[in-house]
Amino acid sequence: MVKNMSLGSNLQYLRRLSKNMTQEILAEKLNVSRQTISKWELDDAQPEIDKAIELCKIFNCSLDNLFREDMDKKIEAYSNLRVEEVEGFRYIEHTVISTDPEGDALDKVFKIAKENGVDKPRVIGWDFPFLSNEQINVYNMHGYTAAWILPEGINPEGIEIKEQSNHKYAAIHIEKPFENPFVIIPGGYQTLDAYMRVNGLVHDYEGVIPCFETDGESMDIYIACK
């Protein structure tokens, strides 16, 4: 096999995603010594093809992922990868399609909250994907939905109130996502998706908000799991 300097960091990254699996546990699964795992992670040696294939099965990844990708982006903004039971909630939502929809959508739900006597609303949001090719490619538009999670007893008039029951989500915390949002936020989704894949978690799109972000200087990304 051709020596690739990303293998060692990828293995360390995959172990962390897999509930901080130790070198000893991984070695036992592969029937090799812990020192062998250590050499792979230091890029002092490489696994034979049969062991590489076993690694891919353990971590639910491909050989290309393992040897060619820089899976560990080493962005300190990411922390607290977890599976969380999100309690059920009621919410109202507002969708905007424009060249800069996030601000307009968020402004609208904050305005609604203030009109209903809530100055610090709990707000989440997600991309709205149902755009035409003309909107995307010609007018450079995209869509965004902002939602206000309603406190008990608050019922805004004239707006549809939706409900979601308790559901399991995979989640990740991002510190200061807006310092480089077009890199850090997509990277957060990629990291969370890898975490789900490694731990055998399956996306859920039925009857729940499939994914959402919290609003603020820091951010948590949530992806619904079965």
C-alpha positions, -999 to 999 in steps of 0.1 A, spaced: 0 0 0 11 35 -7 21 54 24 -5 81 33 1 106 61 -36 110 67 -42 74 79 -29 79 114 -50 110 121 -80 94 105 -78 64 128 -75 86 159 -105 106 146 -126 75 140 -118 61 174 -130 94 190 -162 93 170 -168 57 181 -174 66 218 -137 72 223 -128 36 215 -94 28 230 -64 15 211 -67 -17 232 -103 -23 222 -96 -17 185 -66 -40 186 -88 -67 202 -114 -64 174 -86 -67 148 -67 -94 166 -35 -73 166 -14 -58 193 -20 -23 208 15 -14 196 4 -22 160 -25 3 163 -1 29 178 23 24 148 -6 29 124 -17 61 141 19 74 142 22 66 104 52 44 112 34 14 96 4 7 75 -22 -21 78 -23 -49 53 -53 -49 29 -73 -74 50 -69 -54 82 -77 -22 63 -109 -37 51 -117 -48 87 -111 -12 98 -136 0 72 -162 -25 85 -157 -15 121 -160 23 114 -185 20 85 -163 39 61 -146 33 28 -109 27 19 -110 61 2 -123 77 35 -96 59 55 -65 66 33 -73 96 11 -95 120 30 -85 143 58 -113 132 80 -100 150 111 -103 187 103 -89 196 137 -113 226 140 -114 234 178 -149 248 173 -164 213 174 -172 196 207 -198 176 226 -208 151 199 -237 132 215 -271 115 211 -298 134 228 -335 129 234 -351 162 225 -383 169 244 -414 175 224 -423 212 216 -448 234 198 -435 259 173 -443 284 146 -421 288 115 -414 314 88 -397 307 55 -379 332 33 -364 326 -2 -340 352 -12 -302 359 -17 -298 362 21 -328 346 37 -315 337 72 -315 373 86 -350 380 72 -365 347 85 -349 352 120 -360 388 122 -396 378 115 -398 352 142 -381 375 167 -406 402 159 -435 378 164 -420 367 197 -417 403 209 -453 410 199 -463 382 221 -443 395 251 -412 373 248 -379 392 245 -355 362 244 -372 335 223 -357 301 218 -352 300 180 -340 272 157 -336 271 119 -329 250 89 -323 252 52 -354 252 30 -346 230 0 -376 233 -22 -363 259 -48 -364 258 -86 -332 255 -106 -338 291 -119 -340 305 -83 -307 288 -74 -287 291 -106 -300 323 -122 -309 344 -92 -285 329 -66 -313 324 -41 -316 299 -13 -343 293 13 -342 293 51 -368 285 77 -367 300 112 -389 286 140 -398 299 174 -402 272 200 -433 284 219 -433 287 257 -462 271 275 -493 292 273 -482 313 243 -504 310 212 -497 336 185 -529 345 167 -533 340 130 -502 317 127 -503 279 123 -489 262 154 -471 229 148 -460 202 172 -433 177 174 -432 149 199 -401 136 218 -374 124 194 -338 112 193 -312 134 177 -275 133 171 -260 166 180 -227 186 179 -218 219 196 -200 246 175 -182 275 192 -181 308 173 -195 294 140 -198 327 123 -160 335 124 -159 314 92 -195 302 86 -191 288 51 -164 264 63 -172 258 100 -209 252 97 -208 227 68 -178 211 85 -200 206 116 -226 188 95 -199 166 79 -185 158 113 -219 149 128 -227 128 97 -195 109 102 -203 104 139 -237 90 129 -222 67 103 -195 53 126 -220 47 154 -246 31 131 -272 59 135 -297 62 107 -312 95 96 -349 100 102 -371 121 79 -406 109 89 -428 132 110 -400 152 125 -378 182 117 -349 162 100 -322 187 111 -320 221 127 -295 246 142 -299 267 173 -294 304 170 -268 325 187 -230 332 190 -225 295 195 -246 268 177 -257 233 182 -266 212 151 -292 184 155 -299 156 130 -329 133 137 -321 96 142 -343 65 141 
